[in-house]
């Protein structure tokens, strides 16, 4: 595995504006573009590059062939006569249109953004720079430094006083992503708390989409869309062939009493979203104990912190909403060795999550055992939703490492429980 692959151009295509000529810049062999209209993402298009620039008319036809029905429906919903094709001049929203981008909410809910970081100061600064461009203004930021090896991040943030939002710094004495999130909770001031990672960049409408989703649905938890920030190496492309982090472009609602959308519901919690882009009502999260401190990156369990929080939301009777308008872009690892570690870590986090679920609520074991066969098909079947995009050339080593991680997950969770035995779930008010 060389790490070399034909790079793919990623980015946004805004249909409000005149469409551009798309140039491969002499190096991109393909493009993967998120298509936006009037402040809403409609879907992605993929098209080949590598030859002459793609003229605006051809680009418009490509977009229409893939997303024409969604564009027409969106226009109708906005009070605009649906076009028969996509004009290269774009589709501007007339003044009498019903949707001026994302609706301004009366009494915008206060949101606290929590970013966990560890020894990645430059990456954190990139994330904070993207947050500084948010259109939503009723928010503050808490950076929680998870047992850093040095005080570089603390000194860097202390030397920066020019952020256009309030920023507080919290240092966690022990590693562990779930523990870091719990340590940040006493500093949370918003009625909504949104979590992201230091290796993402957020879209300008990220918090606006969250605020609207919470206001309109009454959800306890909302998750968002995660897309790649770049696809320059083979390892990054493998992440996407493994399924990536995207969960579609349609808002979906999940509840305990809904008809099961698939045989594994609600245990395939990864379908609900990912911890790099999730938000909770602060009082709900505190009332239900915050995050399991024995889970997450930096612990022997290696992951599962987000999955157990999603599952608990469902089984405790809360509403979980997936909102694709809340967009972040994730910087995948560029090297294959990082992908190898990630495959094992994801598998181990899954095994740890299932173990944690039973540990906290033993009655779930019977339900899990009834789903054992569909779970095996999902994990191992070449045509399952999980594996259908991998193809025959996908490295078998990565599949085996993920499966080995699943097997190791229960043992990792047990070790983590022992290591973090002094840390309990949160109590209302943010205290343990």
N, C-alpha and C positions, 0 to 999 in steps of 0.2 A: 504494500500500500504506500504509494509515493506522496499522497496528499495533493497531487496535481490532477486537475479535472477542468474541462471547459467551463469557465465561470459563467454564472447566470446573473444578469442585471435584475436587481430588486428595487422596488420603489412604488410610488403612488401615481395614479392617473386621475386627475380631477376633471370630471365632465362638465363642471360649471364653466370652465375656461376653454378657449380654442385648443384643439388637440395639437400636440407637437409632432414634428418629424422625429422618429425614434432612431437614433444612431447607436450602433454597437460599439463605437469608439475603437474599433479594430481589435477588440479583445473578448467581447461577450458573444457567446454562442447561442444565447437564449435570453428571454426576459420573463419575469414573473411580476406582474403589476397588480396592486390593489386598486380597484376602481371605486372612486367616490363620486357621489352626486348629492349636492345640497347638504353636505356635512354628514352623510351616511355612507358607510362602506357597502357596496352591493355584491362584491365577489372579486375573485382574482381571474386574470387571464394569463395564459402562458403562450408565448409565440417564439419561433426560431429567429435568431439573428445570425450575423456572421457575413452577410452579403452587403448589398447597398443599403443605405438608410431606408427605414420603413416610412413611406409618406403618410401624412395625416389621414388621407382618405382610406388607405388600406387599414390603418390602425382603427379608424372608426368602424369599418366593416367587420374587423375581427372582434371588436368589443361587442358590437350588436349581435353577431352570430352566437356569442356565448351568453350574453347578459341582456339581450333585447327584451325579453319578457319582464325581467326585473326592472329595467329602466322604464318601460311603459307603465308598469304598475306604480312605480314610485312617482312618476309624473302625474298619474291620475290621482293618487293620494294627495299630491301637493296642489291639486286644482289646475294642472297644466294639461292641455290637450296632448295626448301621447303621440310622439312622432312615429312615422313609418320606418325611419332609419335614424342612425345617429349622425347629426350634422357635425361637420368638422369645426364649426364655430362654437360647439358646446351647447349646453342647455342651461341658460341663465334662468334664475328664479325671478319671475316678474314680481313687481311690488305687491300685487294682489294675491300672490301665491300664499298658501296656508302654512308653508314650512320655511321659515327663514333660517335654514341650517338647523341646528338643534335648538329646541324651544327654551327660552329663558324661563326659569322656574321662579315662582313667587316665594320669597324667603328661602334662598338657596341653602341647602343643608351644609353645615360645616363638616369638612372632611380633613382627617389627618392622614398623611401619607407616611408609611413606615418603610424604610429601606434598610435591610440588613446587609452588612458588608464585612469583609475580612481581608485585609492586606491587598486591596485592589483600589487604591486611591484614585488613580487615573480613570478607571472605569466608573467609579462612583461619581466623579466630577462630570463625566459625560452624561450620566443619568440625570444628575441635578440640573445640568444645562438644559436638557429636554424638558424637565419639569418647569423650569423658569419660563418656558414658552407656552404654558397652558393658557387656554382662553378662560377657564374657570378661575375665579379669584378667591373663593371662600375656603381656603385651605391653609394648612401648615405642614411642616415636614419634621419627622423624627428620624435621625440616622442612628442606628444601633450597631455598634462596632463589636463583633463577636470574637472575643478573646484574641485581639490582634497581637502580632509578633513585635510590633513597634508602635510608637505614638505618632507616626507620620500622618495618618488620617485625621487624628484629633488636632494636630498642629496645623494642618492644611485648612481644615474647616474653621479653626479659631482665627486664622489669618484672613479669612474671607468674610466680609461684612456686607457684601453687595448683592446678596440674594434677594429677589423681589418677593420673598415670603419669609415668615418666621421659621427658623430652623433650630432644633435642639439636638444635642449630641448625647447619646447614652452609651456607656461602655459595659458590655457583659463580660464577667470574669471568666466564664467557661464557654467553650465552643458548643455549637448546636443551634440550628436555625430556629426550631420551635422555641427553644429557651430564649433566644435573642428576641423573638417576637413577643414573648411573654414579658421580658424585661422592659420592652418599649411601652407596654400598655399603661403604666402609671403616668407617662408623659403625653398620652393621647388626649386631646381636647375635643375632637370632633365627634359628632353623633354617628358618623360613619368613619371606619378606619380602612384604608386601602393599602394593600401590601404589594410591593414589587421588589425586584432584585437589582443589585448594582450593575448587572451586565445587560440591562435593557435600556431602550429609549422609548419614551411614551409619546403618543400622538397628542396634538394640541387639544383635541376634544376628549381626551381620556376621562378626566374627572367629570366633565359635563355629561358624558354617557352614563357614568355610574350614578350621578345624582338623579338623572331622569329615570333610570331603571328602578332605583330604590323608591323614588317618589310614586311612580305609577304602579308598581307591583306589590309594594309592602314586603319585599323579600327580606329574609334574614341574611342571605349571602348572595352576592353577585360576582360572577367571573367574566373575564373578557377574552378577546382574541389575541393570540400571540403568533406573530409572523417573524421570519428570519430578517435580521438586519443586513446580512450579506450572505451570498452563496458563492464563495470564491474557491473553496477547496473540496476535495472529494469527501472528507470527513463531514463537512457541513451539509453536503448533498445527501450523505447517508442518514443524517438526522431527519431530514425531510422524508426520505424513503421509509424510514421507520415509523412514520406517522406524524412527526413534528409535534407542534403544540396547538395547531389550529383546530378549532372545533366547529367550523362552519360559519355561515353568514346569516343565519336565521335565529332570532331570539327564541330561546326555549325555557320552559318552566318545569321544574321538578319538585314533586311533593311526595310524601310518604304514601298517600292514598290514591295517587294517580294510577291508571292502568300501566303495567310495566312496559316500557318502550323496547325492552330486549330481555332475553332470558336471564341475564346476569344482574339486572337492576335490583338494588342500588349499589352493588359491590364494585362494579367497574367505575369507580369514582373518578378515574382519569378522564372519563368522557364529560365530566362536569366542568373541567377547566384545569388550571395549574396554579401553583403557589406564586409564580412570577407575576400573576395578574389576577388578584382576588381582593374582594372587599366584604366587610361584614358590618352590620349594625353593631356599634360598640357595646351597647348594653346586652345584646344577645350573646356576643362573644364572651363577655365577662361572666354572664349568668351561667353559661355552659362550660366554663372552665378554661377558656383560651385554648392553647395548643398543648398537645402531649409532649412534655419536655424530653421524653426518651426517643423522640423521632426527629428526623430532619438531617440535612447535610451537616457534617461536623460531628455526628454521633456514630456509634457502632451500627446503628440502624440504617444510616446513610440517606434516609428519605422517609416518605410516608406522612409527613406532618400535614401537608395540604389535603391528602386523600382522607385521612381520618377526620379532619375538620369538616370536609364536605359530607362524608357519610353521616357524621353526627348531626349535621344540620338536617338531613333528610329524616333519619330515624327518630330524632327528637321532635319532629312535627313542624320544622321550619320550611320555608319556601326558598329554593335555590334557583336563581335565574342566570342563564348564560346570555350575555349581552355582547354581540359582536361589534357594536359601536365603540366599545372600550378597548382600544387597540394599543398594543406595545410591540416593539420589535426587539428580538432577542439576538444577542451576539453569540452564535454557536461556537463551540471550540473548533479551532482551525486544524488541529493535528489529529491524526488517527489514534495516537496513544490516549489522548483525551476522550475520544469516542469509545475506546475499549473500557476505560474506567467508568465512563458514563453508562454503558450498557450494563455492567455489573451493578453499579449503584442504583440504576432504575429498577432492576430486578430485585435487589435486596430491599429497596424501599417498598416495593409492592408486597413482598413477603412480610416485612415488618408491619406494614399497614394492616394487613389482614389479621396478623397476630395481635396487634394492638386493639383492633376492633373487638375481637373475642375476649381479650383480657379485660377490657372495660365493660363489655356486655356479653357474658357467656351465652345468653340465649340466641345470639346471632350464629353460633356454630352450626346449629341444625339447618338454618337457612343456607349457609355456605355449603354444607355437605350436599344439599339437594341440587346445588348448581355446579357440582364438581365436574360433571361431564361437559356441559356447555363451556365451562372455564377452560378445560383441557383443549377443546376444539378452538376456542378463541386464542389461546396461547400458541398452539402447535399447528393448527390447520393452515395450509398454504393459501387458502382462499378466504380465510377469515378477515373480518374488518381490520384487525391488527396487522396482518401479514400480506394482504393482497397487493400492496404497492411496492413491496420489497424486491420482487423479481428474483430470477435464478442467480443473478450475479451478486446478490447481497451477501456479504461475508458471513459464512456459517459460524465463524468464530464469535461474532457479535451475538448471534442468536443463542449460542451455547453459554456465553458469559451471562446473558440476561437470565436464562433459565437457572444457571448455577446461583445467581444472586437471589432468585425467588426462594430456592431451597435454603440458602443461608440466612434469609431474612428473619425467620423466627428466632434463630440463635443470636443474631445481631440485636434484635429487639430485647431479648432477655439480658444480654450483656449491658445494653444501654439502660434498661430499667435499674439494674444494679448500680451502674455508674452514677445515674442521676436520681438515686433513691431519696436524696434530701430535697428534691424539687417536686412540689405537688402542683396540681392544676390550680389555675387562678381562682380567686374568690371575687365576687362583685366588688368593684372599686379598684381592681387592678392588683390586689395584693394576694400573696400566696398563703 
